[in-house]
Amino acid sequence: MSLSIKERDELLNNTEICYISTSDLKGNSLVKPIWFIYDKGKIWFETHLPTRTFKNIEENNRVCMCFGGRETYIVWGSVKWFKESEAPIPFRKMLWDKYGKDMDDSYITEKTRIFVVNIRKEVSWHYAPTWD
């Protein structure tokens, strides 16, 4: 059974880490855990210009993101990126609000880009084993 909109929003608001998958045009994929922000129905994240993630996105602007565990939400889409100073949300502040004591924003530099996901497809479900 799919998650309701309320359940999806609760999941995205209460999940600390998601997994993002990118690939280059040859199909070489990369999956890694990332921090993210969920704001007004949009998913935001950051990465840096020299990373394999950014290089894959630059070459093949498609991503897949997986959130959750027993309740799972997966999205496929493309992304738009911004320099931090041009982002339409206060991304760094939102990271501080969400991650607080774990936050170290010294890694956010002029080589950091802020991404918003344009969701093209989504699936969700409640994992409930039937063997009990």
C-alpha positions as CSV (number, residue, x, y, z in Angstrom):
1,M,0.0,0.0,0.0
2,S,1.3,3.5,-0.9
3,L,2.1,6.1,1.7
4,S,-0.5,8.8,2.1
5,I,0.6,12.4,1.4
6,K,0.7,13.0,5.1
7,E,2.8,9.9,5.7
8,R,5.2,10.8,2.9
9,D,5.6,14.3,4.3
10,E,6.2,13.0,7.8
11,L,8.8,10.5,6.4
12,L,10.6,13.3,4.5
13,N,10.5,15.7,7.5
14,N,11.8,13.1,9.9
15,T,14.4,11.2,7.9
16,E,18.0,12.4,8.3
17,I,19.8,10.6,5.4
18,C,18.6,9.5,2.0
19,Y,20.5,7.7,-0.8
20,I,21.0,9.3,-4.1
21,S,21.9,7.4,-7.3
22,T,23.5,9.1,-10.3
23,S,25.1,7.7,-13.4
24,D,27.2,8.9,-16.3
25,L,26.2,8.4,-19.9
26,K,28.0,5.0,-20.0
27,G,25.7,3.7,-17.2
28,N,28.4,3.7,-14.5
29,S,26.3,4.3,-11.4
30,L,27.1,5.8,-8.0
31,V,25.0,5.6,-4.9
32,K,25.8,7.5,-1.8
33,P,24.1,8.7,1.4
34,I,23.4,12.4,1.6
35,W,21.7,15.0,3.8
36,F,18.7,16.7,2.3
37,I,16.1,19.3,3.0
38,Y,12.4,18.8,2.3
39,D,10.6,22.2,2.0
40,K,7.1,23.0,0.7
41,G,7.0,19.7,-1.3
42,K,10.5,20.0,-2.8
43,I,13.6,18.0,-2.1
44,W,16.9,19.9,-1.9
45,F,20.5,18.7,-1.5
46,E,24.0,19.8,-2.1
47,T,27.2,18.5,-3.6
48,H,30.5,19.9,-4.8
49,L,31.8,20.6,-8.3
50,P,34.8,18.1,-8.1
51,T,32.7,15.2,-6.9
52,R,31.7,12.2,-9.0
53,T,28.1,12.9,-8.1
54,F,28.3,16.4,-9.7
55,K,30.1,15.2,-12.7
56,N,27.5,12.5,-13.2
57,I,24.7,15.0,-12.9
58,E,26.4,17.4,-15.2
59,E,26.7,14.7,-17.8
60,N,23.3,12.9,-17.2
61,N,20.9,15.1,-15.3
62,R,18.9,12.2,-13.9
63,V,18.8,11.1,-10.2
64,C,17.0,8.6,-8.1
65,M,16.6,9.1,-4.4
66,C,15.5,6.6,-1.8
67,F,14.1,7.6,1.7
68,G,13.1,5.5,4.6
69,G,13.0,1.9,5.7
70,R,9.8,0.2,6.7
71,E,8.0,3.1,5.1
72,T,9.8,3.8,1.8
73,Y,9.6,6.6,-0.7
74,I,11.6,6.6,-4.0
75,V,11.7,9.4,-6.5
76,W,13.2,9.6,-10.0
77,G,13.8,12.9,-11.7
78,S,16.1,15.6,-12.9
79,V,17.7,18.4,-11.0
80,K,18.3,22.1,-11.3
81,W,21.3,23.6,-9.5
82,F,22.2,27.0,-8.0
83,K,25.2,28.7,-6.4
84,E,24.4,29.1,-2.7
85,S,24.0,32.9,-3.1
86,E,21.4,32.3,-5.9
87,A,19.4,29.5,-4.3
88,P,15.7,30.4,-3.8
89,I,15.8,29.0,-0.2
90,P,18.2,29.7,2.7
91,F,19.7,26.3,2.3
92,R,22.6,26.6,4.8
93,K,20.2,27.9,7.5
94,M,17.8,25.1,6.8
95,L,20.7,22.5,7.1
96,W,21.6,24.1,10.5
97,D,17.9,23.9,11.6
98,K,17.7,20.3,10.6
99,Y,21.1,18.9,11.5
100,G,22.1,21.3,14.3
101,K,24.9,19.8,16.4
102,D,26.2,17.6,13.6
103,M,26.4,20.6,11.1
104,D,29.7,21.9,9.9
105,D,29.2,24.3,7.1
106,S,32.9,24.8,6.4
107,Y,32.5,22.4,3.5
108,I,30.0,24.7,1.8
109,T,32.3,26.8,-0.5
110,E,32.2,28.5,-3.9
111,K,32.5,25.0,-5.3
112,T,29.2,23.8,-3.7
113,R,26.0,23.7,-5.6
114,I,22.5,23.5,-4.2
115,F,20.1,21.2,-6.1
116,V,16.3,20.9,-6.3
117,V,14.7,17.8,-7.6
118,N,12.1,17.9,-10.4
119,I,10.3,14.7,-9.6
120,R,9.1,12.8,-12.7
121,K,8.1,9.5,-11.0
122,E,7.6,8.4,-7.4
123,V,6.6,5.2,-5.6
124,S,6.1,4.5,-1.9
125,W,5.0,1.7,0.3
126,H,4.6,0.3,3.7
127,Y,6.9,-2.7,4.2
128,A,4.9,-5.4,6.0
129,P,6.2,-8.9,5.9
130,T,3.5,-11.5,5.3
131,W,5.3,-14.5,7.0
132,D,4.2,-13.6,10.5
